[in-house]
């Protein structure tokens, strides 16, 4: 799931991320380093100018110590699939295995393992 560029919901999510990052006293580059993105990418996310996957949203939330749903305006949670906040949080709780796999891949890349290639 990714929010589309220019989407008002994406802008609201970005503003909420920025507010929490500032509350934690982190620079954009510091948060970016925690989640494997550049400071410029964090700036674009916070400005609603960069697409945001659920995986990145989850990693940002984890880095800031809050549930990922805390960034998503309630009207977005209720509008699209009709999830309640509790249901959405349960969905996010099911993501750790995916997140661990992504984190393991990032660690491999940082250790010089090179980019993964898709097999045909």
C-alpha positions in Angstrom: 0.0 0.0 0.0 1.4 3.4 -0.9 -0.2 6.8 -0.7 -0.1 8.7 -4.0 1.9 11.9 -4.4 -0.1 15.1 -4.0 -2.7 13.3 -1.9 -4.1 15.5 0.9 -3.8 12.5 3.2 -0.1 12.1 2.3 0.4 15.8 3.2 -1.3 15.2 6.6 0.7 12.1 7.3 3.9 14.0 6.5 2.9 16.9 8.8 2.2 14.4 11.6 5.6 12.7 11.1 7.4 16.1 11.2 5.6 17.1 14.4 6.6 13.9 16.1 10.2 14.1 14.8 10.5 17.7 16.2 8.9 16.6 19.5 11.7 14.0 19.8 14.3 16.6 19.0 15.6 14.8 15.8 16.9 16.4 12.6 15.5 15.0 9.3 18.9 13.5 8.6 19.0 11.8 11.9 15.6 10.2 11.4 16.5 9.3 7.9 19.6 7.5 9.2 17.5 5.5 11.6 15.3 4.2 8.8 17.7 4.0 5.9 16.6 7.1 4.0 18.4 10.4 3.4 17.4 13.6 5.2 16.1 14.9 1.8 13.8 11.9 1.5 12.4 12.6 5.0 11.9 16.2 4.0 10.0 15.2 0.9 7.9 12.7 3.0 7.1 15.4 5.6 6.2 17.8 2.8 3.8 15.3 1.2 6.0 15.3 -2.0 7.2 11.7 -1.8 5.3 8.4 -2.0 5.2 6.6 1.3 4.9 2.8 1.6 3.4 1.2 4.6 6.8 -0.4 5.3 8.5 3.0 5.5 5.7 4.4 7.6 6.1 1.5 10.0 9.9 2.0 10.2 9.5 5.8 10.8 7.0 5.1 13.6 9.2 2.5 15.1 12.2 4.9 15.1 10.0 7.6 16.8 8.5 5.1 19.3 4.9 5.5 18.3 2.3 3.4 16.5 2.3 3.9 12.7 -1.5 4.7 13.0 -0.7 7.8 15.0 0.4 9.5 11.8 -2.7 8.6 9.8 -5.7 11.0 10.2 -8.7 9.2 11.4 -10.7 10.1 8.3 -8.2 8.1 6.2 -8.5 5.1 8.4 -12.2 5.1 8.2 -12.7 6.3 4.6 -10.8 3.8 2.4 -11.2 0.2 3.7 -13.4 1.1 6.6 -11.0 -0.1 9.3 -11.4 1.0 12.8 -8.3 2.2 14.6 -8.1 -1.0 16.5 -8.3 -3.1 13.3 -5.7 -1.0 11.6 -3.3 -1.4 14.6 -3.9 -5.2 14.5 -2.9 -5.1 10.8 0.2 -3.2 11.6 1.1 -5.7 14.4 1.1 -8.4 11.7 3.9 -6.6 9.9 7.0 -7.3 12.1 8.0 -10.4 10.2 8.0 -8.4 7.0 9.9 -5.6 8.7 12.5 -7.9 10.1 13.1 -9.3 6.6 13.5 -5.7 5.2 15.8 -4.8 8.1 17.9 -7.9 7.4 18.2 -6.9 3.8 19.2 -3.3 4.6 21.9 -4.6 7.0 23.2 -6.9 4.2 23.3 -3.9 1.8 25.0 -1.7 4.4 27.6 -4.5 5.0 28.4 -4.4 1.3 26.3 -7.3 0.2 25.3 -5.4 -2.9 21.8 -4.9 -4.3 19.6 -7.9 -4.6 18.8 -9.0 -8.1 15.5 -10.5 -9.2 15.7 -13.9 -10.8 13.6 -14.6 -13.9 
